[in-house]
């Protein structure tokens, strides 16, 4: 289960991307998360996915 709060979600997702997943697609597939919902929620707090860094920045 992933956090609902956008700031906690950002921390959770970036940790998972850094330590466990080579891409956002891999994270979404493994955790059964809708990529568009995730990116929309984090863009609401002005974060976008940077594929080169494999992090939301």
OpenMM code with the backbone's topology and positions (N, CA, C; nanometers):
from openmm import Vec3, app, unit

residues = "UNK UNK UNK UNK UNK UNK UNK UNK UNK UNK UNK UNK UNK UNK UNK UNK UNK UNK UNK UNK UNK UNK UNK UNK UNK UNK UNK UNK UNK UNK UNK UNK UNK UNK UNK UNK UNK UNK UNK UNK UNK UNK UNK UNK UNK UNK UNK UNK UNK UNK UNK UNK UNK UNK UNK UNK UNK".split()
positions = [
    Vec3(0.0850, -0.1192, 0.0000),
    Vec3(0.0000, 0.0000, 0.0000),
    Vec3(0.0890, 0.1248, 0.0000),
    Vec3(0.0550, 0.2176, -0.0857),
    Vec3(0.1367, 0.3386, -0.0950),
    Vec3(0.0689, 0.4529, -0.0191),
    Vec3(0.1476, 0.5488, 0.0286),
    Vec3(0.0912, 0.6619, 0.1044),
    Vec3(-0.0049, 0.7456, 0.0192),
    Vec3(-0.1037, 0.8013, 0.0827),
    Vec3(-0.2005, 0.8887, 0.0156),
    Vec3(-0.1533, 1.0340, 0.0133),
    Vec3(-0.0856, 1.0768, 0.1198),
    Vec3(-0.0355, 1.2132, 0.1291),
    Vec3(0.0726, 1.2350, 0.0228),
    Vec3(0.0616, 1.3394, -0.0592),
    Vec3(0.1560, 1.3596, -0.1688),
    Vec3(0.3031, 1.3714, -0.1247),
    Vec3(0.3294, 1.4372, -0.0132),
    Vec3(0.4673, 1.4531, 0.0331),
    Vec3(0.5239, 1.3194, 0.0801),
    Vec3(0.4436, 1.2430, 0.1515),
    Vec3(0.4872, 1.1098, 0.1944),
    Vec3(0.5026, 1.0182, 0.0734),
    Vec3(0.4138, 1.0328, -0.0234),
    Vec3(0.4214, 0.9546, -0.1465),
    Vec3(0.5518, 0.9838, -0.2203),
    Vec3(0.5891, 1.1100, -0.2288),
    Vec3(0.7143, 1.1492, -0.2940),
    Vec3(0.8331, 1.0799, -0.2283),
    Vec3(0.8398, 1.0851, -0.0991),
    Vec3(0.9490, 1.0216, -0.0258),
    Vec3(0.9509, 0.8704, -0.0489),
    Vec3(0.8355, 0.8088, -0.0388),
    Vec3(0.8218, 0.6641, -0.0577),
    Vec3(0.8659, 0.6228, -0.1986),
    Vec3(0.8148, 0.6924, -0.2996),
    Vec3(0.8436, 0.6561, -0.4382),
    Vec3(0.9916, 0.6778, -0.4703),
    Vec3(1.0479, 0.7906, -0.4288),
    Vec3(1.1893, 0.8149, -0.4580),
    Vec3(1.2801, 0.7143, -0.3883),
    Vec3(1.2460, 0.6738, -0.2678),
    Vec3(1.3230, 0.5705, -0.1985),
    Vec3(1.3161, 0.4392, -0.2751),
    Vec3(1.1967, 0.4001, -0.3149),
    Vec3(1.1794, 0.2748, -0.3890),
    Vec3(1.2533, 0.2792, -0.5230),
    Vec3(1.2447, 0.3935, -0.5921),
    Vec3(1.3143, 0.4068, -0.7203),
    Vec3(1.4658, 0.3991, -0.7004),
    Vec3(1.5138, 0.4622, -0.5974),
    Vec3(1.6581, 0.4626, -0.5713),
    Vec3(1.7095, 0.3237, -0.5344),
    Vec3(1.6349, 0.2526, -0.4492),
    Vec3(1.6860, 0.1283, -0.3909),
    Vec3(1.6407, -0.0002, -0.4599),
    Vec3(1.5277, 0.0025, -0.5305),
    Vec3(1.4710, -0.1238, -0.5774),
    Vec3(1.4320, -0.1317, -0.7247),
    Vec3(1.4051, -0.0198, -0.7904),
    Vec3(1.3489, -0.0248, -0.9247),
    Vec3(1.4327, 0.0544, -1.0239),
    Vec3(1.4548, -0.0011, -1.1429),
    Vec3(1.5344, 0.0686, -1.2445),
    Vec3(1.4566, 0.1760, -1.3206),
    Vec3(1.3234, 0.1776, -1.3032),
    Vec3(1.2415, 0.2768, -1.3744),
    Vec3(1.1067, 0.2936, -1.3047),
    Vec3(1.0391, 0.4018, -1.3404),
    Vec3(0.9049, 0.4254, -1.2870),
    Vec3(0.8081, 0.3187, -1.3353),
    Vec3(0.8234, 0.2757, -1.4597),
    Vec3(0.7361, 0.1707, -1.5126),
    Vec3(0.7507, 0.0411, -1.4333),
    Vec3(0.8731, 0.0059, -1.3973),
    Vec3(0.8969, -0.1160, -1.3196),
    Vec3(0.8312, -0.1052, -1.1821),
    Vec3(0.8420, 0.0106, -1.1182),
    Vec3(0.7791, 0.0320, -0.9880),
    Vec3(0.6275, 0.0191, -1.0002),
    Vec3(0.5694, 0.0866, -1.0981),
    Vec3(0.4241, 0.0841, -1.1154),
    Vec3(0.3733, -0.0566, -1.1454),
    Vec3(0.4440, -0.1287, -1.2302),
    Vec3(0.4037, -0.2656, -1.2611),
    Vec3(0.4091, -0.3544, -1.1374),
    Vec3(0.5182, -0.3454, -1.0632),
    Vec3(0.5361, -0.4323, -0.9471),
    Vec3(0.4380, -0.4001, -0.8350),
    Vec3(0.4126, -0.2715, -0.8114),
    Vec3(0.3234, -0.2307, -0.7017),
    Vec3(0.1781, -0.2171, -0.7470),
    Vec3(0.1514, -0.2453, -0.8748),
    Vec3(0.0168, -0.2347, -0.9312),
    Vec3(-0.0420, -0.0950, -0.9078),
    Vec3(0.0365, 0.0047, -0.9489),
    Vec3(-0.0012, 0.1454, -0.9340),
    Vec3(-0.0201, 0.2043, -1.0728),
    Vec3(-0.1203, 0.2869, -1.0892),
    Vec3(-0.1437, 0.3551, -1.2156),
    Vec3(-0.0424, 0.4687, -1.2304),
    Vec3(0.0408, 0.4593, -1.3328),
    Vec3(0.1484, 0.5584, -1.3521),
    Vec3(0.0917, 0.6999, -1.3654),
    Vec3(-0.0160, 0.7159, -1.4427),
    Vec3(-0.0727, 0.8494, -1.4637),
    Vec3(-0.1251, 0.9095, -1.3333),
    Vec3(-0.1917, 0.8295, -1.2520),
    Vec3(-0.2402, 0.8793, -1.1223),
    Vec3(-0.1242, 0.9238, -1.0347),
    Vec3(-0.0203, 0.8426, -1.0333),
    Vec3(0.0972, 0.8731, -0.9515),
    Vec3(0.1633, 1.0028, -0.9983),
    Vec3(0.1880, 1.0142, -1.1276),
    Vec3(0.2538, 1.1350, -1.1778),
    Vec3(0.1643, 1.2582, -1.1616),
    Vec3(0.0340, 1.2415, -1.1767),
    Vec3(-0.0584, 1.3544, -1.1555),
    Vec3(-0.0547, 1.4011, -1.0110),
    Vec3(-0.0552, 1.3070, -0.9185),
    Vec3(-0.0546, 1.3426, -0.7763),
    Vec3(0.0741, 1.4166, -0.7399),
    Vec3(0.1870, 1.3702, -0.7919),
    Vec3(0.3137, 1.4345, -0.7591),
    Vec3(0.3340, 1.5647, -0.8364),
    Vec3(0.2742, 1.5759, -0.9529),
    Vec3(0.2833, 1.7039, -1.0241),
    Vec3(0.2018, 1.8106, -0.9502),
    Vec3(0.1052, 1.7668, -0.8713),
    Vec3(0.0265, 1.8598, -0.7897),
    Vec3(0.1092, 1.9298, -0.6834),
    Vec3(0.2241, 1.8718, -0.6494),
    Vec3(0.3156, 1.9382, -0.5553),
    Vec3(0.4452, 1.9771, -0.6282),
    Vec3(0.4324, 1.9947, -0.7599),
    Vec3(0.5406, 2.0457, -0.8455),
    Vec3(0.6609, 1.9528, -0.8591),
    Vec3(0.6367, 1.8223, -0.8662),
    Vec3(0.7427, 1.7260, -0.8915),
    Vec3(0.7117, 1.6501, -1.0197),
    Vec3(0.8139, 1.6297, -1.1007),
    Vec3(0.8008, 1.5535, -1.2243),
    Vec3(0.9072, 1.4447, -1.2256),
    Vec3(0.8774, 1.3383, -1.2979),
    Vec3(0.9707, 1.2265, -1.3059),
    Vec3(1.0831, 1.2586, -1.4028),
    Vec3(1.2059, 1.2400, -1.3577),
    Vec3(1.3251, 1.2562, -1.4407),
    Vec3(1.3815, 1.1173, -1.4654),
    Vec3(1.3651, 1.0672, -1.5880),
    Vec3(1.4070, 0.9303, -1.6185),
    Vec3(1.5590, 0.9136, -1.6122),
    Vec3(1.6344, 1.0197, -1.6388),
    Vec3(1.7804, 1.0112, -1.6306),
    Vec3(1.8260, 0.9893, -1.4861),
    Vec3(1.7588, 1.0537, -1.3929),
    Vec3(1.7924, 1.0386, -1.2516),
    Vec3(1.7127, 0.9262, -1.1850),
    Vec3(1.6068, 0.8814, -1.2519),
    Vec3(1.5146, 0.7825, -1.1967),
    Vec3(1.4590, 0.8294, -1.0622),
    Vec3(1.4200, 0.9556, -1.0582),
    Vec3(1.3649, 1.0171, -0.9380),
    Vec3(1.2637, 1.1231, -0.9780),
    Vec3(1.1765, 1.1577, -0.8841),
    Vec3(1.0912, 1.2743, -0.9015),
    Vec3(1.1687, 1.3942, -0.8483),
    Vec3(1.1764, 1.4960, -0.9311),
    Vec3(1.2525, 1.6162, -0.8935),
    Vec3(1.1674, 1.7408, -0.9123),
] * unit.nanometer
topology = app.Topology()
chain = topology.addChain("A")
for resn in residues:
    res = topology.addResidue(resn, chain)
    for name in ("N", "CA", "C"):
        topology.addAtom(name, app.Element.getBySymbol(name[0]), res)
